[in-house]
Amino acid sequence: MASALSKRSGAIVIVGFMGAGKTAAARTLALALGTTSIDADRLIEQRLGRAIADIFESEGEAAFRAVEESVVCELLDRAGPAEIISLGGGAVGSKRVRKALRRHIVVWLDVDPAVAWRRSGSGRRPLARERKAFFALHAARRALYDDVADAIVPATARQTLALAHPSLLALRDAPTGTRMVWALTPSREYPVWIGRGLVGSAVWPVAPPSRRFLVSDENVAALWGGRFGAVDGQHAISAGEAHKTLASAERVWHALVAAGMTRGDHVAALGGGVVGDLAGFCAATYQRGIQVVQVPTTLVAQVDSAFGGKTGVDLPEAKNYVGAFHQPAGVLVDPAVLETLPAAELSSGFAEVIKTALIAGGTLWDRVAADAPIDERLILDCIRCKLGVVAADERDGGARHVLNLGHTVGHAIETVTGYARYRHGEAVALGLLAALRLSGQEALREQVSDLLTAHALPTHASGLDAAAVIAATRLDKKRGPGGVPMVLVEEPGRVRHGASVDDLELERAVLELVA
Ligand SMILES: NC(=O)c1ccc[n+]([C@@H]2O[C@H](COP(=O)([O-])OP(=O)(O)OC[C@H]3O[C@@H](n4cnc5c(N)ncnc54)[C@H](O)[C@@H]3O)[C@@H](O)[C@H]2O)c1
């Protein structure tokens, strides 16, 4: 995790694997700010009067690392807030360098290993001669970058850092320990900050003169609304899924008009997934679209619903049937607000955590399966998984369907029970069990069932009308001529969407929940 030191006097330091484009990104950022950047590798070459590849060749890696450590530490120790520095990919391997990084804003330019390999090209770099070793090194270094990073930015376009710059600087005024992840979609890029104490802090992605209209629900407004100080208008809907309706949306629209909100103003959505979806939808449609800042206050919203831009309301016939894609201008995730969340709501969010971990696999699944505590790290890893999926398929054309794992049956259960009997996460918990049954994953289903039970989530739904649930799955928005495509799990980390499932099998999987 990033350090707890104040970042006020520090420089912006870019770290990341070879091929991430650190030098170019630093240069582009410096150019945008009218300054110059410093590249640590170039500095080393200038000092020694030789190319790094030569030093590697003649004296070996250890000798190079020793020189690198001393040059980089010297550079970091004197660097001030106006400086932009890029480090070589292996510099963070040194404990001394990691310590010297603590007072700076450290940006991890996160590059996919295949992209990095292509960019590092044909053995020109000493550590990029053999593909397998290159990929292994990439995997090994991730933990180091993660450990020092205050901000994680995907290494895609050169301009990204220049766009992200104000959000990086916001880390200087953020509560200690706050981290930022840069979310990328084709329609919009935005910052996601995560840190305890963010609600009510100076961190905000939209600057005046844009005015702020707060949308919340009655519970959250009473608990956390005051943290926002003076706002330019506000409306609190009644709490709960039963109020994620067009009628509530209409009330918000009228309140926006009454407060004189214009296209330049923005909505702050403070609440769980219900508020986030509804306020996002109101923002997407009010005067054909104004900005929305998501401030999620439930676990469901902090790990899932606040990101990715799906907004909307339910119809009595089916869930989320009216809506719009509308990416937020930014998201503030403050885990401290979960302290007032009722235990049952926290459990409900855990179902989305399990879903995300099944999709992500790897260390996230390992930690969730071992029942790791729900902390900033776990929330951040879920966020990064979701942002990665959305970046690949913003408008739900294919790859994003994996996020629907457990939701086909889950949504159907919510619909047939009038959005009143189960919390969203509880319905997802049941849906996950059905999906794992359909995936033929007996052992994994058992394991997930145990996790659900340990978190007081349902594994059975007695009294549920199975036929009605099956009929409701046929109304799923993703249905096509071949029926409702299901998301199935091959193993944690390998999830397949678009699977066609026999009606009889679906019936069996649902009946099993009811039994
Ligand atoms: N857009 C997406 O991508 C997406 C993804 C997942 C879920 N969702 C949607 O999210 C909704 C479910 O969200 P949810 O589970 O957050 O439910 P919710 O918004 O209804 O919140 C649950 C309850 O917790 C209360 N609450 C919220 N924050 C609190 C806090 N900090 N302290 C005390 N009480 C608090 C609320 O008032 C409410 O009573 C569903 O409508 C679902 O469709 C959307």
The ligand as an SDF file (V2000), in Angstrom:
LIG
                    3D

 44 48  0  0  0  0  0  0  0  0999 V2000
  -25.0700    0.1460  -12.3240 N   0  0  0  0  0  0  0  0  0  0  0  0
  -24.4650   -0.9710  -12.0650 C   0  0  0  0  0  0  0  0  0  0  0  0
  -23.5150   -1.3490  -12.7330 O   0  0  0  0  0  0  0  0  0  0  0  0
  -24.9630   -1.8170  -10.9220 C   0  0  0  0  0  0  0  0  0  0  0  0
  -24.1910   -2.8890  -10.4650 C   0  0  0  0  0  0  0  0  0  0  0  0
  -24.6360   -3.5930   -9.3490 C   0  0  0  0  0  0  0  0  0  0  0  0
  -25.8130   -3.2460   -8.7270 C   0  0  0  0  0  0  0  0  0  0  0  0
  -26.5330   -2.2080   -9.2210 N   0  0  0  0  0  0  0  0  0  0  0  0
  -27.7890   -1.8050   -8.5830 C   0  0  0  0  0  0  0  0  0  0  0  0
  -27.5390   -1.4360   -7.2470 O   0  0  0  0  0  0  0  0  0  0  0  0
  -28.7310   -1.5630   -6.5150 C   0  0  0  0  0  0  0  0  0  0  0  0
  -28.4380   -2.1660   -5.1720 C   0  0  0  0  0  0  0  0  0  0  0  0
  -27.6120   -1.3000   -4.4710 O   0  0  0  0  0  0  0  0  0  0  0  0
  -27.3810   -1.4240   -2.8970 P   0  0  0  0  0  0  0  0  0  0  0  0
  -27.2320   -2.8240   -2.5250 O   0  0  0  0  0  0  0  0  0  0  0  0
  -26.3000   -0.4590   -2.5720 O   0  0  0  0  0  0  0  0  0  0  0  0
  -28.7830   -0.9690   -2.2680 O   0  0  0  0  0  0  0  0  0  0  0  0
  -29.3790    0.4120   -1.7660 P   0  0  0  0  0  0  0  0  0  0  0  0
  -28.8770    1.5440   -2.5520 O   0  0  0  0  0  0  0  0  0  0  0  0
  -30.8380    0.2180   -1.7000 O   0  0  0  0  0  0  0  0  0  0  0  0
  -28.8140    0.5580   -0.2930 O   0  0  0  0  0  0  0  0  0  0  0  0
  -29.1680   -0.3900    0.6530 C   0  0  0  0  0  0  0  0  0  0  0  0
  -29.6680    0.2480    1.9600 C   0  0  0  0  0  0  0  0  0  0  0  0
  -28.5600    0.7620    2.6820 O   0  0  0  0  0  0  0  0  0  0  0  0
  -28.8160    2.0970    3.0740 C   0  0  0  0  0  0  0  0  0  0  0  0
  -27.5200    2.7490    3.1200 N   0  0  0  0  0  0  0  0  0  0  0  0
  -26.7230    3.0560    2.0760 C   0  0  0  0  0  0  0  0  0  0  0  0
  -25.5450    3.4980    2.5020 N   0  0  0  0  0  0  0  0  0  0  0  0
  -25.5830    3.4980    3.8450 C   0  0  0  0  0  0  0  0  0  0  0  0
  -24.6480    3.8420    4.8550 C   0  0  0  0  0  0  0  0  0  0  0  0
  -23.3830    4.1990    4.5740 N   0  0  0  0  0  0  0  0  0  0  0  0
  -25.0370    3.7310    6.1390 N   0  0  0  0  0  0  0  0  0  0  0  0
  -26.2840    3.3090    6.4460 C   0  0  0  0  0  0  0  0  0  0  0  0
  -27.2110    2.9440    5.5460 N   0  0  0  0  0  0  0  0  0  0  0  0
  -26.8450    3.0360    4.2600 C   0  0  0  0  0  0  0  0  0  0  0  0
  -29.7590    2.6260    2.0590 C   0  0  0  0  0  0  0  0  0  0  0  0
  -30.5190    3.6960    2.5510 O   0  0  0  0  0  0  0  0  0  0  0  0
  -30.6230    1.4080    1.7780 C   0  0  0  0  0  0  0  0  0  0  0  0
  -31.6220    1.3190    2.7480 O   0  0  0  0  0  0  0  0  0  0  0  0
  -29.6650   -2.4010   -7.3630 C   0  0  0  0  0  0  0  0  0  0  0  0
  -30.6670   -1.5850   -7.8870 O   0  0  0  0  0  0  0  0  0  0  0  0
  -28.7900   -2.9030   -8.4850 C   0  0  0  0  0  0  0  0  0  0  0  0
  -29.4840   -3.0990   -9.6790 O   0  0  0  0  0  0  0  0  0  0  0  0
  -26.1310   -1.5020  -10.2970 C   0  0  0  0  0  0  0  0  0  0  0  0
  1  2  1  0
  2  3  2  0
  2  4  1  0
  4  5  1  0
  4 44  2  0
  5  6  2  0
  6  7  1  0
  7  8  2  0
  8  9  1  0
  8 44  1  0
  9 10  1  0
  9 42  1  0
 10 11  1  0
 11 12  1  0
 11 40  1  0
 12 13  1  0
 13 14  1  0
 14 15  2  0
 14 16  1  0
 14 17  1  0
 17 18  1  0
 18 19  2  0
 18 20  1  0
 18 21  1  0
 21 22  1  0
 22 23  1  0
 23 24  1  0
 23 38  1  0
 24 25  1  0
 25 26  1  0
 25 36  1  0
 26 27  1  0
 26 35  1  0
 27 28  2  0
 28 29  1  0
 29 30  1  0
 29 35  2  0
 30 31  1  0
 30 32  2  0
 32 33  1  0
 33 34  2  0
 34 35  1  0
 36 37  1  0
 36 38  1  0
 38 39  1  0
 40 41  1  0
 40 42  1  0
 42 43  1  0
M  CHG  2   8   1  16  -1
M  END
$$$$
